[in-house]
């Protein structure tokens, strides 16, 4: 054969190929054999096993996957993710997608081992000849190994690790090849391809083929067409540069390269490739996937879910661990959020107070006995920073630790805790006091958890009625001076501990402080609701009465499942009996009276016999409340001025007399009319629709009357000394005038008399003559009967 230029070129090419093969062989021998030879001392089996050793993330890969939050009806509320990924099995990925990806990345994938020698040589020659056509020589398995290593570094937030996993070094390539060889011994080709398609990044925040199909084409991986599959397959090499949303021209050009390659490999015909090239791309197909709570249907409920998950130990030992699990763990989070109940509460609030109004209004509903949050609504339902539009990032129902604001004084709704503490100590419902107005309590000692508290100038008044009354009357008419006297005898400490046991939370307590040790609220006026508390915690507390003393922490997450189907324990309601059923029934009886013949009459639910509640109005009408319940639902409604609003023209009247700008409602400044009748009643009425009218339980006689004692021996004592002795025994003393032949104001004795059985906290009357007995006898000729 004559020596020609063509033959010379062929010889030169052969020599080049020989050199390349020699270099490649040397690289492989150095990278794969030498490390094994270094371990000869450990035995040949150990040396062979070294090649099979895989990092845990490769042996059991768990690529970052988005977590999904579901409402009670199964609808999606939100997604949480670092990488928007939805893993799917290979049989749920269209065959044409698999073919397109292999055609452009590794068409001999099913024919070679971990290393595609031909492809590597071709790429090496192309890249070293300097023809400008740079090629990649890594197999699908090698690429997958690299992706997993990068993901593992990013999960640890280790930037140096990421750089090392991407470094264009021989050491890194050899390490990848070793892992790829070991991986192909453990997994089938189909398994590797499935994992590759689920981990690859397709640009614009879409990780994995399923998320990419949904994002770019609003479809699924199973339904991808040829032009769609070719487009997506072409993105893996340069997902940012070929992004069809930002650079459709480059994306279409790259798609056509994929189609040409598929035709060249006879996967499709030239005619099909030409037809697919005629299809353009429209950004109208793009379906962005929300991440987080902003923009969801119920953003503040969603945020409460997220904060609950961050407090859930089963998701990790630390908050950072739990955050990582939420954002990368592919969890399915089932919540108790009922859209119907939530919409009911939201409509009740928004009908009265608008988002832009200088007021804050909330409506929260909790299920007694389970703690499930049924609704959490506020007049500013949009999460955001545009204050002019009424947006906020505060969940005004929750305490600050769960996304809330400063909290609000709860007014007379706190009287129930003093009542519960009194009943718990044996003070009965028929305990009487002279609830006059004003009542001079200046310097009177009150027992707090921090010692004795006195107000040197304290003369509280009543806003409803005054006079001698029992606890029924005092609660029904919300009589301040009655409950201040009851709190004096019960103790501020006992009342605050009762509120704490029932779940009431200060919204922004100082470090280490709560209701029982905060000097700002361990004061005589505690029972009048001076603590700034969260509305949700008040619904939680009133639900405890409805559940006959069983307190449950409010919960919103009912089930957590990993992507592998394993159940993780959600944060529990921790339900337990915190007060006796008898005490709870006693308080419920008081609150039923509020609804039937007290301040809660305007709030009564229609068609529901078993209902209970309490009004609350704080000083200067800065906030109005209504807390109430049936045996099945407990709810709290509140309206307060927004102290941060620049539009609020503050004066002493608070919300009283204020006309709401957006709705035109005139606020009267009462918990019964504003919060109760206008928000609580319509929300609770709708929530109870279709539910049975379950009966309350009546309290036992000792809760109503107290334990039976006897009137102590009083003979020989002055009236003052006898009165002191009676009061020391827990008895009330009243002055009573009766018909008598004795001159007016003459002391006649005690009724009932010494030794007579009487409830422990009953009332003894000091009888005095009214001086009318003789007059009546002269007028009528008959001796009147003695009273008392």
Secondary structure as GFF3:
##gff-version 3
##sequence-region A 1 788
A	DSSP	alpha_helix	5	28	.	.	.	ID=ss1
A	DSSP	pi_helix	29	33	.	.	.	ID=ss2
A	DSSP	alpha_helix	34	37	.	.	.	ID=ss3
A	DSSP	three_ten_helix	40	42	.	.	.	ID=ss4
A	DSSP	alpha_helix	44	52	.	.	.	ID=ss5
A	DSSP	alpha_helix	56	59	.	.	.	ID=ss6
A	DSSP	beta_strand	67	70	.	.	.	ID=ss7
A	DSSP	beta_strand	76	80	.	.	.	ID=ss8
A	DSSP	beta_strand	84	85	.	.	.	ID=ss9
A	DSSP	three_ten_helix	90	92	.	.	.	ID=ss10
A	DSSP	alpha_helix	95	105	.	.	.	ID=ss11
A	DSSP	alpha_helix	117	129	.	.	.	ID=ss12
A	DSSP	alpha_helix	140	155	.	.	.	ID=ss13
A	DSSP	alpha_helix	159	166	.	.	.	ID=ss14
A	DSSP	alpha_helix	170	186	.	.	.	ID=ss15
A	DSSP	alpha_helix	189	199	.	.	.	ID=ss16
A	DSSP	beta_strand	206	207	.	.	.	ID=ss17
A	DSSP	alpha_helix	209	217	.	.	.	ID=ss18
A	DSSP	three_ten_helix	221	223	.	.	.	ID=ss19
A	DSSP	alpha_helix	226	235	.	.	.	ID=ss20
A	DSSP	alpha_helix	248	264	.	.	.	ID=ss21
A	DSSP	alpha_helix	270	277	.	.	.	ID=ss22
A	DSSP	three_ten_helix	283	285	.	.	.	ID=ss23
A	DSSP	alpha_helix	299	310	.	.	.	ID=ss24
A	DSSP	three_ten_helix	313	315	.	.	.	ID=ss25
A	DSSP	alpha_helix	319	328	.	.	.	ID=ss26
A	DSSP	beta_strand	332	335	.	.	.	ID=ss27
A	DSSP	alpha_helix	339	350	.	.	.	ID=ss28
A	DSSP	beta_strand	359	366	.	.	.	ID=ss29
A	DSSP	beta_strand	373	378	.	.	.	ID=ss30
A	DSSP	three_ten_helix	387	389	.	.	.	ID=ss31
A	DSSP	three_ten_helix	400	402	.	.	.	ID=ss32
A	DSSP	beta_strand	408	409	.	.	.	ID=ss33
A	DSSP	three_ten_helix	411	414	.	.	.	ID=ss34
A	DSSP	alpha_helix	415	424	.	.	.	ID=ss35
A	DSSP	beta_strand	433	435	.	.	.	ID=ss36
A	DSSP	beta_strand	439	440	.	.	.	ID=ss37
A	DSSP	beta_strand	446	448	.	.	.	ID=ss38
A	DSSP	beta_strand	451	453	.	.	.	ID=ss39
A	DSSP	beta_strand	459	460	.	.	.	ID=ss40
A	DSSP	beta_strand	467	469	.	.	.	ID=ss41
A	DSSP	alpha_helix	471	476	.	.	.	ID=ss42
A	DSSP	alpha_helix	480	490	.	.	.	ID=ss43
A	DSSP	alpha_helix	492	501	.	.	.	ID=ss44
A	DSSP	three_ten_helix	524	528	.	.	.	ID=ss45
A	DSSP	beta_strand	532	533	.	.	.	ID=ss46
A	DSSP	alpha_helix	535	546	.	.	.	ID=ss47
A	DSSP	beta_strand	550	551	.	.	.	ID=ss48
A	DSSP	beta_strand	557	561	.	.	.	ID=ss49
A	DSSP	beta_strand	567	568	.	.	.	ID=ss50
A	DSSP	beta_strand	576	577	.	.	.	ID=ss51
A	DSSP	alpha_helix	581	597	.	.	.	ID=ss52
A	DSSP	three_ten_helix	601	603	.	.	.	ID=ss53
A	DSSP	beta_strand	612	617	.	.	.	ID=ss54
A	DSSP	three_ten_helix	619	621	.	.	.	ID=ss55
A	DSSP	beta_strand	623	629	.	.	.	ID=ss56
A	DSSP	beta_strand	634	641	.	.	.	ID=ss57
A	DSSP	pi_helix	671	680	.	.	.	ID=ss58
A	DSSP	alpha_helix	681	687	.	.	.	ID=ss59
A	DSSP	alpha_helix	701	705	.	.	.	ID=ss60
A	DSSP	beta_strand	708	710	.	.	.	ID=ss61
A	DSSP	alpha_helix	719	728	.	.	.	ID=ss62
A	DSSP	beta_strand	732	738	.	.	.	ID=ss63
A	DSSP	beta_strand	747	751	.	.	.	ID=ss64
A	DSSP	beta_strand	757	759	.	.	.	ID=ss65
A	DSSP	beta_strand	763	769	.	.	.	ID=ss66
A	DSSP	alpha_helix	773	780	.	.	.	ID=ss67
###
